[in-house]
């Protein structure tokens, strides 16, 4: 673990907080762009959407890169390591939402 372990966002410098926020905005943007590939309910008589596989691959790679960048910054700045059970942002439309903010304030429960 880094010396930034167990830090909160409120402890970051303005520059580091801006870096973290920019990485989060990038992830939100690429997930939003990816949403069109996730599909949804079809009504009777509605045509099945067809997507270009190369466009979908590029969108998926953009999500993975932005997600990786955000987790790398979280580890560097806050000492947070991505849990192995965390789903991909491409699979979860609200991967990081306002409701998730409560997890930032929970006490550390793992042994160091």
C-alpha positions in Angstrom: 0.0 0.0 0.0 1.1 3.5 -0.7 1.6 6.3 1.9 -1.7 7.7 0.6 -3.5 4.7 2.1 -6.8 5.5 3.8 -6.9 9.1 2.6 -10.2 10.7 1.7 -11.0 12.9 -1.2 -11.3 15.9 1.1 -7.6 15.5 1.9 -6.4 15.9 -1.7 -4.8 19.0 -3.1 -6.9 21.0 -5.6 -4.7 19.7 -8.4 -5.1 16.0 -7.4 -8.8 16.4 -6.8 -9.1 18.0 -10.3 -7.2 15.0 -11.8 -9.6 12.6 -10.0 -12.7 14.5 -11.1 -11.5 14.6 -14.7 -10.9 10.9 -14.8 -14.4 10.3 -13.3 -15.9 12.7 -15.9 -14.1 10.8 -18.7 -15.5 7.4 -17.4 -19.0 8.8 -17.2 -18.7 10.1 -20.8 -17.4 6.9 -22.3 -20.0 4.8 -20.3 -22.7 7.1 -21.7 -21.4 6.6 -25.2 -21.4 2.9 -24.7 -25.0 2.8 -23.5 -26.3 2.5 -27.0 -24.7 -1.0 -27.3 -26.4 -2.3 -24.1 -29.8 -2.6 -25.6 -33.0 -2.8 -23.7 -36.6 -3.9 -23.9 -38.1 -4.5 -27.3 -41.7 -3.9 -28.1 -43.6 -6.2 -30.3 -42.9 -5.4 -34.0 -39.9 -3.3 -33.1 -36.8 -4.2 -35.2 -33.8 -5.7 -33.3 -31.0 -3.1 -33.2 -27.9 -4.0 -35.1 -24.5 -2.6 -34.2 -21.2 -2.4 -35.9 -18.9 -4.8 -34.0 -15.9 -2.6 -34.6 -17.7 0.5 -33.1 -18.7 -1.6 -30.2 -15.2 -2.8 -29.6 -13.8 0.7 -29.7 -16.4 1.9 -27.2 -15.7 -1.1 -24.9 -12.0 -0.4 -25.0 -12.6 3.3 -24.2 -14.6 2.3 -21.2 -11.9 -0.2 -20.0 -9.2 2.5 -20.5 -11.1 5.2 -18.6 -12.0 2.8 -15.8 -8.4 1.6 -15.5 -7.2 5.3 -15.4 -9.7 6.1 -12.7 -8.7 3.1 -10.5 -5.0 3.9 -11.1 -5.5 7.5 -9.8 -7.6 6.2 -6.9 -4.8 3.9 -5.9 -2.1 6.6 -6.4 -3.9 9.4 -4.6 -6.1 7.6 -2.1 -4.6 4.2 -1.6 -7.8 2.5 -2.8 -7.2 -0.8 -4.6 -9.9 -2.0 -6.9 -11.8 -4.9 -5.4 -11.6 -8.1 -7.5 -15.4 -8.4 -7.4 -16.1 -4.9 -8.8 -18.0 -5.2 -12.1 -16.8 -3.6 -15.3 -18.3 -0.1 -15.9 -19.5 -1.3 -19.3 -21.7 -3.8 -17.5 -23.2 -1.5 -14.9 -24.9 1.6 -16.2 -24.7 3.4 -12.8 -21.3 2.1 -11.9 -20.5 5.2 -9.9 -23.4 7.3 -8.9 -24.3 9.8 -6.2 -25.6 6.9 -4.2 -22.2 5.3 -4.2 -20.7 8.3 -2.4 -21.7 6.8 1.0 -19.0 4.2 0.6 -16.3 6.9 0.8 -17.3 7.6 4.4 -17.4 4.0 5.7 -14.7 3.0 8.2 -12.0 0.7 7.0 -12.8 -2.8 7.9 -9.9 -4.8 6.4 -6.9 -5.7 8.4 -3.7 -3.9 7.3 
